[in-house]
């Protein structure tokens, strides 16, 4: 794994979580040289997201944001794959049914709240360890 890039992405996502914000995809892609293929960028992102926590409980990938404020299709695909029950509760259980913008927003808002809480708990544990 590309350690400097992994660390850079990790810091950017951790900062977004600590500030209860997002990381725009534009800024994410700006971290890379133009010659780095998208597949490599998303492979690194996936590895970083999985390093924060088990995506079946909390998914830091939700912090990436398109111009409309929502995470990209990579997040929704992973969410649907790893947490199908939660996805189906919002969208429905038909395998042919795709989420509407409103449903995507509901999923993203809930997952971002979960990530922010996870980051607060992690920071609290780190403070106690230092004290």
Secondary structure, DSSP 8 states (H G I E B T S, - for coil): --HHHHHHHHHHHHHHHHTT--EEHHHHHHTS-TTS-HHHHHHHHHHHHHHHS-TTT--GGGGEE-TTSS--HHHHHHHHHH-HHHHHHHH-S-TT----HHHHHHHHHHHHHHHHHHHHHHHHHHHHHH-
